[in-house]
Amino acid sequence: MARFLSAATSRNFPNALDFKRCRAPFCAALFVLLLAACSQAESSRAEFVLGTVCSVTLFDQAKDRIYQDIFNRIREIENRMSVNIPVSDVSRINAAAGIEPVQVHDETFKVIERALHFAEQSGGAFDPTVEPLVSLWGVPGSNDRLQLNVRVPSQTEIDAVLPLINWRNVELDHHTRSVFLRRRGMALDLGAIAKGYAADEAAAIIRSAGVKRAIIDLGGNIFTVGVKKNKSPWRVGIQHPLEERGFTIGMVQTTEQTVVTSGVYERFFEADSVKYHHIFSPSRGYPVNNGLLSVTVICSVSMDADALSTAAFVMGYARGRALVESFPGAEAVFVFEDLSVWKTLGVNFTLTDKSFRLARETSLH
């Protein structure tokens, strides 16, 4: 039976900081099951974009034009920010690393600037320059890229790319809207934040069209617009990190909020009965292993929730929770290997799987 690398097994891997976390690149994210009465919806549409299946459900004014506008906008963002599209802004920046600055679209600049903000706030736990590690390990990545060269790299290989992982070596020129990576071999991957930005943009289109109730699911980045028909909040299930998709451990109630989870189950590969997931410690070069199985962040901005869930996972519970609580309105649910569940004080979360135990509410302050 395959297992995730644990603290007991990590001794075989020098510098393998903690090992379990999710989402860091067009990372991220997660799968949460929406427990809404979809039978009330007038229509729902799903398309493959951002490397995953994205769906939008409109509970009123479900017009083809609105769906078309939403998915056209999501594809526009993908075409600018995907590391897998050779002519995207991000790919052009990466190709010019150590050579010259690259002028990019305003929104690409905006997302990179926000990514660097989270890198600073998290002390580098969230780092948009992690792409060289993603490519080295070959784990199915932030954009669901299909890689056949998955393997556990040698320590020598890891040590060779670690100097390239440093968000401080990203230069932004606000006047020219250009981005420069100072060292050859550096590369950006906005996977841990761009999907959230796309969810925010989809929600903006829905609201501007006058739709009062809707659900956006961009491969697990959930955004709820309005409230249910009976005026009650939406209920969003948090994926059981050790079971198949669709099994949940509990649910959060949300109104006009996003729910984003980073977890060990999202993308991984197996080697010698050990599962290696796709989110890495930028300082160690290995998948994070700190006892966490998943971190779910709930707030009003999906781009922020995307980055926060990754950063909080890498940082671990105490520091990660402190980071989440430093952002007004942000809440989080932390699920551990020992099946304990911890949460911030403001989140409306109900545990439904009795194999888990909800820790007593406490404040870090």
SEROSE-988714 format. One record per residue (C-alpha): residue number from 1; x, y, z. Coordinates in nm, 4 decimals, m for minus. Layout:
residues N
+-----+----------+----------+----------+
:  nr :        u :        v :        w :
+-----+----------+----------+----------+
: NUM :        X :        Y :        Z :
...
+-----+----------+----------+----------+
***
This chain:
residues 365
+-----+----------+----------+----------+
:  nr :        u :        v :        w :
+-----+----------+----------+----------+
:   1 :   0.0000 :   0.0000 :   0.0000 :
:   2 :   0.1341 :   0.3408 :  m0.0930 :
:   3 :   0.1970 :   0.5918 :   0.1810 :
:   4 :   0.2861 :   0.9584 :   0.1982 :
:   5 :   0.6366 :   1.0338 :   0.3151 :
:   6 :   0.6137 :   1.0855 :   0.6895 :
:   7 :   0.8475 :   1.2257 :   0.9497 :
:   8 :   0.9678 :   0.8721 :   1.0128 :
:   9 :   1.0611 :   0.8114 :   0.6505 :
:  10 :   1.1925 :   1.1590 :   0.5735 :
:  11 :   1.5200 :   1.0807 :   0.7496 :
:  12 :   1.6185 :   0.9012 :   0.4277 :
:  13 :   1.6026 :   1.2294 :   0.2392 :
:  14 :   1.8492 :   1.4976 :   0.3533 :
:  15 :   1.6949 :   1.8420 :   0.3973 :
:  16 :   1.3464 :   1.7078 :   0.3331 :
:  17 :   1.1785 :   1.9702 :   0.5504 :
:  18 :   0.8223 :   1.8661 :   0.6220 :
:  19 :   0.6476 :   1.6625 :   0.3712 :
:  20 :   0.2932 :   1.7181 :   0.3004 :
:  21 :   0.1210 :   2.0010 :   0.1514 :
:  22 :  m0.0601 :   2.0951 :  m0.1505 :
:  23 :  m0.0829 :   2.3629 :  m0.3916 :
:  24 :   0.1824 :   2.5880 :  m0.4801 :
:  25 :   0.1772 :   2.6318 :  m0.8466 :
:  26 :  m0.1271 :   2.6785 :  m1.0732 :
:  27 :  m0.1299 :   2.4787 :  m0.7393 :
:  28 :  m0.3675 :   2.6039 :  m0.6009 :
:  29 :  m0.5653 :   2.3863 :  m0.5295 :
:  30 :  m0.8033 :   2.1225 :  m0.4277 :
:  31 :  m1.1232 :   1.9473 :  m0.4693 :
:  32 :  m1.4173 :   2.0461 :  m0.2552 :
:  33 :  m1.7617 :   1.9074 :  m0.3045 :
:  34 :  m2.0311 :   2.1705 :  m0.3234 :
:  35 :  m2.3309 :   2.0599 :  m0.1238 :
:  36 :  m2.5817 :   2.2840 :  m0.2964 :
:  37 :  m2.9222 :   2.1906 :  m0.4257 :
:  38 :  m2.8187 :   2.1954 :  m0.7900 :
:  39 :  m3.1631 :   2.0862 :  m0.8948 :
:  40 :  m3.2666 :   2.4445 :  m0.8349 :
:  41 :  m3.0241 :   2.5674 :  m1.1010 :
:  42 :  m3.1516 :   2.6762 :  m1.4368 :
:  43 :  m2.8345 :   2.5525 :  m1.6011 :
:  44 :  m2.4707 :   2.4603 :  m1.5503 :
:  45 :  m2.1804 :   2.4552 :  m1.7938 :
:  46 :  m1.8385 :   2.2912 :  m1.7715 :
:  47 :  m1.5320 :   2.3283 :  m1.9924 :
:  48 :  m1.1723 :   2.2096 :  m1.9792 :
:  49 :  m0.9562 :   2.5129 :  m1.9150 :
:  50 :  m0.6681 :   2.6011 :  m1.6807 :
:  51 :  m0.5648 :   2.2392 :  m1.7125 :
:  52 :  m0.8742 :   2.1122 :  m1.5338 :
:  53 :  m1.2517 :   2.0858 :  m1.5593 :
:  54 :  m1.4081 :   2.4192 :  m1.4651 :
:  55 :  m1.7812 :   2.4564 :  m1.4099 :
:  56 :  m2.0180 :   2.7466 :  m1.3579 :
:  57 :  m2.3755 :   2.7149 :  m1.2360 :
:  58 :  m2.6148 :   3.0070 :  m1.2756 :
:  59 :  m2.9319 :   2.9868 :  m1.0682 :
:  60 :  m3.1003 :   3.2733 :  m1.2539 :
:  61 :  m3.0529 :   3.4481 :  m1.5876 :
:  62 :  m2.8668 :   3.1433 :  m1.7172 :
:  63 :  m2.7944 :   3.2823 :  m2.0622 :
:  64 :  m2.5494 :   3.1403 :  m2.3134 :
:  65 :  m2.3934 :   3.4837 :  m2.3542 :
:  66 :  m2.2995 :   3.5006 :  m1.9864 :
:  67 :  m2.1422 :   3.1558 :  m1.9933 :
:  68 :  m1.9525 :   3.2462 :  m2.3082 :
:  69 :  m1.8229 :   3.5680 :  m2.1515 :
:  70 :  m1.7076 :   3.3791 :  m1.8410 :
:  71 :  m1.5189 :   3.1038 :  m2.0196 :
:  72 :  m1.3701 :   3.3434 :  m2.2765 :
:  73 :  m1.2349 :   3.5485 :  m1.9867 :
:  74 :  m1.0888 :   3.2429 :  m1.8140 :
:  75 :  m0.9151 :   3.1356 :  m2.1358 :
:  76 :  m0.7792 :   3.4863 :  m2.1816 :
:  77 :  m0.6194 :   3.4657 :  m1.8364 :
:  78 :  m0.4816 :   3.1198 :  m1.9113 :
:  79 :  m0.3292 :   3.2400 :  m2.2388 :
:  80 :  m0.1469 :   3.5174 :  m2.0541 :
:  81 :  m0.0366 :   3.3352 :  m1.7380 :
:  82 :   0.0071 :   2.9659 :  m1.8157 :
:  83 :   0.3618 :   2.8340 :  m1.7984 :
:  84 :   0.2590 :   2.5697 :  m2.0543 :
:  85 :   0.1689 :   2.8110 :  m2.3352 :
:  86 :   0.4905 :   2.9160 :  m2.5175 :
:  87 :   0.3642 :   3.2624 :  m2.6123 :
:  88 :   0.2126 :   3.3508 :  m2.2736 :
:  89 :   0.3477 :   3.6421 :  m2.0732 :
:  90 :   0.4872 :   3.4018 :  m1.8146 :
:  91 :   0.6646 :   3.1854 :  m2.0727 :
:  92 :   0.8167 :   3.4946 :  m2.2350 :
:  93 :   0.9424 :   3.6125 :  m1.8953 :
:  94 :   1.0950 :   3.2712 :  m1.8249 :
:  95 :   1.2634 :   3.2551 :  m2.1681 :
:  96 :   1.4275 :   3.5927 :  m2.1050 :
:  97 :   1.5496 :   3.5088 :  m1.7533 :
:  98 :   1.8909 :   3.6614 :  m1.6906 :
:  99 :   1.8807 :   3.8337 :  m2.0291 :
: 100 :   1.6312 :   4.1193 :  m2.0376 :
: 101 :   1.3042 :   4.2493 :  m1.8907 :
: 102 :   0.9797 :   4.1541 :  m2.0629 :
: 103 :   0.6845 :   4.3882 :  m2.0948 :
: 104 :   0.3583 :   4.2133 :  m2.0030 :
: 105 :  m0.0133 :   4.2808 :  m1.9921 :
: 106 :  m0.1344 :   4.4896 :  m1.6987 :
: 107 :  m0.3222 :   4.2007 :  m1.5384 :
: 108 :  m0.0222 :   3.9665 :  m1.5607 :
: 109 :   0.1835 :   4.2353 :  m1.3908 :
: 110 :  m0.0880 :   4.2734 :  m1.1258 :
: 111 :  m0.0956 :   3.9012 :  m1.0442 :
: 112 :   0.2849 :   3.8750 :  m1.0287 :
: 113 :   0.2952 :   4.1780 :  m0.8014 :
: 114 :   0.0367 :   4.0170 :  m0.5713 :
: 115 :   0.2309 :   3.6900 :  m0.5750 :
: 116 :   0.5439 :   3.8716 :  m0.4610 :
: 117 :   0.3409 :   4.0357 :  m0.1854 :
: 118 :   0.2459 :   3.6945 :  m0.0493 :
: 119 :   0.6045 :   3.5773 :  m0.0882 :
: 120 :   0.7160 :   3.8648 :   0.1320 :
: 121 :   0.4358 :   3.8201 :   0.3858 :
: 122 :   0.5059 :   3.4470 :   0.4170 :
: 123 :   0.8827 :   3.4811 :   0.4400 :
: 124 :   0.9220 :   3.2937 :   0.1121 :
: 125 :   0.6971 :   2.9989 :   0.2007 :
: 126 :   0.4923 :   3.1054 :  m0.0993 :
: 127 :   0.7326 :   3.1599 :  m0.3884 :
: 128 :   0.6222 :   3.2072 :  m0.7523 :
: 129 :   0.9744 :   3.1172 :  m0.8736 :
: 130 :   0.9317 :   2.7510 :  m0.7693 :
: 131 :   0.8942 :   2.6294 :  m1.1297 :
: 132 :   1.2478 :   2.4812 :  m1.1585 :
: 133 :   1.1651 :   2.2459 :  m0.8705 :
: 134 :   0.8325 :   2.1479 :  m1.0260 :
: 135 :   1.0057 :   2.0614 :  m1.3508 :
: 136 :   1.2882 :   1.8742 :  m1.1754 :
: 137 :   1.0549 :   1.6467 :  m0.9826 :
: 138 :   0.8182 :   1.6042 :  m1.2749 :
: 139 :   0.5140 :   1.5797 :  m1.0491 :
: 140 :   0.1936 :   1.6454 :  m1.2463 :
: 141 :   0.2030 :   2.0165 :  m1.1933 :
: 142 :   0.0088 :   2.3250 :  m1.1279 :
: 143 :  m0.1504 :   2.3284 :  m1.4690 :
: 144 :  m0.2219 :   1.9551 :  m1.4695 :
: 145 :   0.0648 :   1.9144 :  m1.7113 :
: 146 :   0.1198 :   1.5503 :  m1.8034 :
: 147 :   0.4762 :   1.4498 :  m1.7253 :
: 148 :   0.6188 :   1.1039 :  m1.7771 :
: 149 :   0.9574 :   1.1733 :  m1.6168 :
: 150 :   0.8323 :   1.1703 :  m1.2594 :
: 151 :   1.1065 :   1.0578 :  m1.0229 :
: 152 :   1.2800 :   1.1391 :  m0.6977 :
: 153 :   1.5750 :   1.3603 :  m0.7960 :
: 154 :   1.9135 :   1.3311 :  m0.6321 :
: 155 :   2.0267 :   1.5718 :  m0.3639 :
: 156 :   2.2864 :   1.7045 :  m0.6081 :
: 157 :   2.0159 :   1.7892 :  m0.8600 :
: 158 :   1.8040 :   1.9592 :  m0.5953 :
: 159 :   2.1003 :   2.1605 :  m0.4670 :
: 160 :   2.1679 :   2.2772 :  m0.8228 :
: 161 :   1.8231 :   2.4364 :  m0.8693 :
: 162 :   1.7647 :   2.5740 :  m0.5185 :
: 163 :   1.9623 :   2.8959 :  m0.5891 :
: 164 :   1.7124 :   2.9682 :  m0.8677 :
: 165 :   1.4188 :   2.9687 :  m0.6233 :
: 166 :   1.4178 :   3.3207 :  m0.4837 :
: 167 :   1.1294 :   3.5637 :  m0.5223 :
: 168 :   1.3611 :   3.8538 :  m0.4353 :
: 169 :   1.5288 :   3.8074 :  m0.7737 :
: 170 :   1.2124 :   3.9138 :  m0.9557 :
: 171 :   1.2298 :   4.2782 :  m1.0649 :
: 172 :   0.9164 :   4.4745 :  m1.1482 :
: 173 :   0.9183 :   4.8016 :  m1.3392 :
: 174 :   0.5881 :   4.9771 :  m1.2765 :
: 175 :   0.6558 :   5.2423 :  m1.5381 :
: 176 :   0.7095 :   5.0015 :  m1.8292 :
: 177 :   0.5024 :   4.7152 :  m1.6841 :
: 178 :   0.7973 :   4.4832 :  m1.7360 :
: 179 :   0.9229 :   4.1822 :  m1.5391 :
: 180 :   1.2823 :   4.0629 :  m1.5151 :
: 181 :   1.4205 :   3.7430 :  m1.3621 :
: 182 :   1.7776 :   3.8235 :  m1.2615 :
: 183 :   1.9315 :   3.4769 :  m1.3077 :
: 184 :   1.9388 :   3.2465 :  m1.6077 :
: 185 :   1.7407 :   2.9337 :  m1.5365 :
: 186 :   1.4874 :   3.1080 :  m1.3125 :
: 187 :   1.1217 :   3.0556 :  m1.3988 :
: 188 :   0.7849 :   3.1752 :  m1.2733 :
: 189 :   0.4825 :   2.9553 :  m1.2133 :
: 190 :   0.1670 :   3.1430 :  m1.1141 :
: 191 :  m0.0282 :   2.8242 :  m1.0527 :
: 192 :  m0.0812 :   2.8979 :  m0.6865 :
: 193 :  m0.2553 :   3.2269 :  m0.7517 :
: 194 :  m0.3757 :   3.2689 :  m1.1125 :
: 195 :  m0.6631 :   3.0217 :  m1.0840 :
: 196 :  m0.7927 :   3.2257 :  m0.7926 :
: 197 :  m0.7639 :   3.5413 :  m1.0003 :
: 198 :  m0.9679 :   3.3724 :  m1.2744 :
: 199 :  m1.2377 :   3.2841 :  m1.0206 :
: 200 :  m1.2518 :   3.6476 :  m0.9071 :
: 201 :  m1.2890 :   3.7627 :  m1.2672 :
: 202 :  m1.5640 :   3.5071 :  m1.3330 :
: 203 :  m1.7512 :   3.6304 :  m1.0260 :
: 204 :  m1.7184 :   3.9903 :  m1.1469 :
: 205 :  m1.8755 :   3.8997 :  m1.4823 :
: 206 :  m2.1616 :   3.7201 :  m1.3097 :
: 207 :  m2.2354 :   4.0143 :  m1.0826 :
: 208 :  m2.2149 :   4.2699 :  m1.3645 :
: 209 :  m2.4674 :   4.0612 :  m1.5598 :
: 210 :  m2.7127 :   4.0944 :  m1.2725 :
: 211 :  m2.7074 :   3.7254 :  m1.1749 :
: 212 :  m2.8025 :   3.6995 :  m0.8075 :
: 213 :  m2.7082 :   3.3379 :  m0.7331 :
: 214 :  m2.4248 :   3.1356 :  m0.8815 :
: 215 :  m2.1516 :   2.8846 :  m0.8066 :
: 216 :  m1.8075 :   2.8873 :  m0.9678 :
: 217 :  m1.5838 :   2.5802 :  m0.9436 :
: 218 :  m1.2486 :   2.6176 :  m1.1164 :
: 219 :  m1.1076 :   2.2753 :  m1.0491 :
: 220 :  m1.1692 :   2.3064 :  m0.6774 :
: 221 :  m1.1426 :   2.6841 :  m0.6359 :
: 222 :  m1.4986 :   2.7474 :  m0.5254 :
: 223 :  m1.6656 :   3.0886 :  m0.5373 :
: 224 :  m2.0243 :   3.1349 :  m0.4206 :
: 225 :  m2.2227 :   3.4340 :  m0.5427 :
: 226 :  m2.5255 :   3.5466 :  m0.3444 :
: 227 :  m2.7230 :   3.3058 :  m0.1267 :
: 228 :  m2.9452 :   3.0059 :  m0.1898 :
: 229 :  m3.3049 :   3.0530 :  m0.2970 :
: 230 :  m3.4270 :   3.0191 :   0.0628 :
: 231 :  m3.1841 :   3.2975 :   0.1654 :
: 232 :  m2.9572 :   3.0560 :   0.3546 :
: 233 :  m2.5788 :   3.0396 :   0.3011 :
: 234 :  m2.4181 :   2.7974 :   0.0607 :
: 235 :  m2.2609 :   2.4853 :   0.2097 :
: 236 :  m1.9253 :   2.3806 :   0.0687 :
: 237 :  m1.7790 :   2.0446 :   0.1635 :
: 238 :  m1.4098 :   2.0029 :   0.2431 :
: 239 :  m1.2598 :   1.7026 :   0.0654 :
: 240 :  m1.1574 :   1.4019 :   0.2741 :
: 241 :  m0.7799 :   1.4003 :   0.2121 :
: 242 :  m0.7492 :   1.0203 :   0.2405 :
: 243 :  m1.0527 :   0.9168 :   0.0351 :
: 244 :  m1.1660 :   0.9413 :  m0.3245 :
: 245 :  m1.3062 :   1.2619 :  m0.4679 :
: 246 :  m1.6490 :   1.3424 :  m0.3358 :
: 247 :  m1.5945 :   1.2169 :   0.0190 :
: 248 :  m1.5980 :   1.5056 :   0.2647 :
: 249 :  m1.5036 :   1.5521 :   0.6286 :
: 250 :  m1.7272 :   1.8508 :   0.6933 :
: 251 :  m1.8658 :   2.1686 :   0.5462 :
: 252 :  m1.8309 :   2.5426 :   0.5687 :
: 253 :  m2.1139 :   2.7893 :   0.5185 :
: 254 :  m2.0363 :   3.0813 :   0.2915 :
: 255 :  m2.1998 :   3.3860 :   0.1377 :
: 256 :  m2.0187 :   3.5849 :  m0.1317 :
: 257 :  m1.6979 :   3.4023 :  m0.0453 :
: 258 :  m1.4395 :   3.1719 :  m0.1962 :
: 259 :  m1.3227 :   2.8387 :  m0.0557 :
: 260 :  m0.9803 :   2.7119 :  m0.1644 :
: 261 :  m0.7964 :   2.4055 :  m0.0342 :
: 262 :  m0.4375 :   2.2900 :  m0.0664 :
: 263 :  m0.3818 :   1.9248 :   0.0153 :
: 264 :  m0.1532 :   1.6244 :  m0.0298 :
: 265 :  m0.4116 :   1.4417 :  m0.2408 :
: 266 :  m0.4227 :   1.6872 :  m0.5291 :
: 267 :  m0.1289 :   1.5795 :  m0.7435 :
: 268 :   0.1340 :   1.3231 :  m0.6623 :
: 269 :   0.3296 :   1.0254 :  m0.7866 :
: 270 :   0.4427 :   0.7038 :  m0.6183 :
: 271 :   0.7948 :   0.5635 :  m0.5890 :
: 272 :   0.8824 :   0.2622 :  m0.3732 :
: 273 :   0.5370 :   0.2801 :  m0.2139 :
: 274 :   0.5847 :   0.6425 :  m0.1117 :
: 275 :   0.3594 :   0.9172 :  m0.2478 :
: 276 :   0.5327 :   1.2418 :  m0.3397 :
: 277 :   0.2922 :   1.5327 :  m0.3757 :
: 278 :   0.3420 :   1.8466 :  m0.5817 :
: 279 :   0.3939 :   2.1201 :  m0.3294 :
: 280 :   0.7449 :   2.1949 :  m0.2325 :
: 281 :   0.9406 :   2.3721 :   0.0348 :
: 282 :   1.1141 :   2.6502 :  m0.1605 :
: 283 :   1.4074 :   2.6377 :   0.0844 :
: 284 :   1.4508 :   2.2588 :   0.1018 :
: 285 :   1.3458 :   2.1428 :  m0.2402 :
: 286 :   1.1272 :   1.8561 :  m0.1183 :
: 287 :   0.7513 :   1.8161 :  m0.0775 :
: 288 :   0.6488 :   1.9635 :   0.2561 :
: 289 :   0.6032 :   1.7228 :   0.5466 :
: 290 :   0.4722 :   1.8896 :   0.8597 :
: 291 :   0.1831 :   1.6700 :   0.9680 :
: 292 :  m0.0787 :   1.8541 :   0.7652 :
: 293 :  m0.3020 :   1.6845 :   0.5102 :
: 294 :  m0.4824 :   1.9951 :   0.3886 :
: 295 :  m0.5454 :   2.3623 :   0.4531 :
: 296 :  m0.8675 :   2.5313 :   0.3453 :
: 297 :  m0.8901 :   2.9098 :   0.3316 :
: 298 :  m1.2178 :   3.1011 :   0.3192 :
: 299 :  m1.2270 :   3.4713 :   0.2295 :
: 300 :  m1.3777 :   3.7184 :  m0.0170 :
: 301 :  m1.0946 :   3.7220 :  m0.2732 :
: 302 :  m1.0115 :   3.3931 :  m0.4431 :
: 303 :  m0.6671 :   3.5084 :  m0.5562 :
: 304 :  m0.5739 :   3.5717 :  m0.1932 :
: 305 :  m0.7267 :   3.2441 :  m0.0720 :
: 306 :  m0.5296 :   3.0594 :  m0.3397 :
: 307 :  m0.1967 :   3.1995 :  m0.2231 :
: 308 :  m0.2817 :   3.1815 :   0.1473 :
: 309 :  m0.3742 :   2.8128 :   0.1370 :
: 310 :  m0.0371 :   2.7296 :  m0.0178 :
: 311 :   0.1608 :   2.9552 :   0.2132 :
: 312 :  m0.0182 :   2.8317 :   0.5268 :
: 313 :   0.0467 :   2.4700 :   0.4319 :
: 314 :   0.4180 :   2.5288 :   0.3796 :
: 315 :   0.4495 :   2.7329 :   0.6999 :
: 316 :   0.2696 :   2.4791 :   0.9199 :
: 317 :  m0.0188 :   2.5322 :   1.1592 :
: 318 :   0.1028 :   2.7993 :   1.4035 :
: 319 :   0.2742 :   3.0298 :   1.1547 :
: 320 :   0.0239 :   2.9521 :   0.8795 :
: 321 :  m0.2733 :   3.0344 :   1.0986 :
: 322 :  m0.1090 :   3.3572 :   1.2110 :
: 323 :  m0.0602 :   3.4534 :   0.8465 :
: 324 :  m0.4244 :   3.3804 :   0.7601 :
: 325 :  m0.5498 :   3.5763 :   1.0600 :
: 326 :  m0.3373 :   3.8752 :   0.9566 :
: 327 :  m0.5635 :   3.9183 :   0.6513 :
: 328 :  m0.8981 :   4.0760 :   0.7520 :
: 329 :  m1.1918 :   3.8453 :   0.6864 :
: 330 :  m0.9799 :   3.5384 :   0.6079 :
: 331 :  m1.0480 :   3.2098 :   0.7909 :
: 332 :  m0.8974 :   2.8624 :   0.7662 :
: 333 :  m0.9482 :   2.4932 :   0.8455 :
: 334 :  m0.6399 :   2.2749 :   0.9042 :
: 335 :  m0.6615 :   1.8950 :   0.8705 :
: 336 :  m0.3821 :   1.6835 :   1.0223 :
: 337 :  m0.2447 :   1.3337 :   0.9708 :
: 338 :  m0.3618 :   1.2370 :   1.3195 :
: 339 :  m0.7180 :   1.3169 :   1.1990 :
: 340 :  m0.7483 :   1.6260 :   1.4145 :
: 341 :  m0.9059 :   1.9362 :   1.2652 :
: 342 :  m0.8167 :   2.2864 :   1.3780 :
: 343 :  m0.9823 :   2.6067 :   1.2632 :
: 344 :  m0.9726 :   2.9788 :   1.3071 :
: 345 :  m1.2377 :   3.1265 :   1.5347 :
: 346 :  m1.4500 :   3.2985 :   1.2708 :
: 347 :  m1.5144 :   3.0118 :   1.0285 :
: 348 :  m1.8582 :   2.8469 :   1.0215 :
: 349 :  m1.7460 :   2.4845 :   0.9921 :
: 350 :  m1.9357 :   2.1661 :   1.0803 :
: 351 :  m1.7501 :   1.8347 :   1.1110 :
: 352 :  m1.9514 :   1.5484 :   0.9597 :
: 353 :  m1.6990 :   1.2620 :   0.9462 :
: 354 :  m1.6730 :   1.1174 :   1.2965 :
: 355 :  m1.3356 :   0.9553 :   1.2258 :
: 356 :  m1.1939 :   1.3072 :   1.2600 :
: 357 :  m1.1990 :   1.5125 :   1.5787 :
: 358 :  m1.2459 :   1.8856 :   1.6008 :
: 359 :  m0.9912 :   2.0492 :   1.8287 :
: 360 :  m1.1123 :   2.2875 :   2.0914 :
: 361 :  m1.1265 :   2.6445 :   1.9660 :
: 362 :  m0.8386 :   2.8575 :   2.0853 :
: 363 :  m0.6836 :   3.1854 :   1.9822 :
: 364 :  m0.3179 :   3.2297 :   1.9051 :
: 365 :  m0.3316 :   3.5846 :   2.0406 :
+-----+----------+----------+----------+
***
